[in-house]
Amino acid sequence: MKELAKYADYLFVLSFVALVLAAYGAFTGSDIWLASSQWALVAIGMVVYATYIKMKATAK
């Protein structure tokens, strides 16, 4: 179960990257692959899933 906690940390980092892409799109008006609101939704989804994985890994 410890390896799941490692993947949760990677997801937290990736969600931060998605949040940076959302901010970039919002302030420059230039989107990268997705609109900035979609990047924010991706970041939220990754944080929720990473929190779930972290709770699952530390449940025992």
C-alpha positions in Angstrom: 0.0 0.0 0.0 2.9 2.3 0.4 3.4 2.5 -3.4 -0.1 4.0 -3.6 1.0 6.9 -1.5 3.8 7.6 -3.9 1.3 7.8 -6.8 -0.8 10.2 -4.8 2.2 12.5 -4.5 2.7 12.4 -8.3 -0.9 13.3 -8.8 -0.6 16.3 -6.4 2.3 17.5 -8.5 0.4 16.9 -11.8 -2.6 18.8 -10.4 -0.4 21.8 -9.6 0.9 21.7 -13.2 -2.7 21.7 -14.5 -3.5 24.6 -12.2 -0.5 26.5 -13.6 -1.8 25.8 -17.2 -5.2 27.1 -16.1 -3.7 30.3 -14.7 -1.6 30.8 -17.9 -4.7 30.4 -20.1 -6.7 32.7 -17.9 -4.3 35.5 -17.8 -2.8 35.4 -21.3 -5.9 34.4 -23.2 -3.9 31.7 -25.0 -5.1 28.2 -24.3 -2.8 25.1 -24.3 -4.9 22.1 -25.5 -7.8 22.8 -23.2 -9.5 25.9 -22.0 -8.5 27.3 -18.6 -11.7 26.3 -16.9 -11.2 22.7 -18.2 -7.6 22.7 -16.8 -9.1 23.8 -13.5 -11.5 20.9 -13.6 -8.7 18.4 -14.4 -6.7 19.8 -11.5 -9.6 19.4 -9.1 -10.3 15.8 -10.3 -6.6 14.9 -9.8 -6.5 16.4 -6.3 -9.7 14.5 -5.3 -8.4 11.2 -6.6 -5.0 11.8 -5.0 -6.6 12.5 -1.7 -8.6 9.3 -2.1 -5.5 7.2 -2.8 -3.6 8.8 0.1 -6.5 8.0 2.5 -6.7 4.4 1.1 -3.0 3.9 1.5 -2.9 5.1 5.1 -6.2 3.4 6.2 -4.5 0.4 7.8 
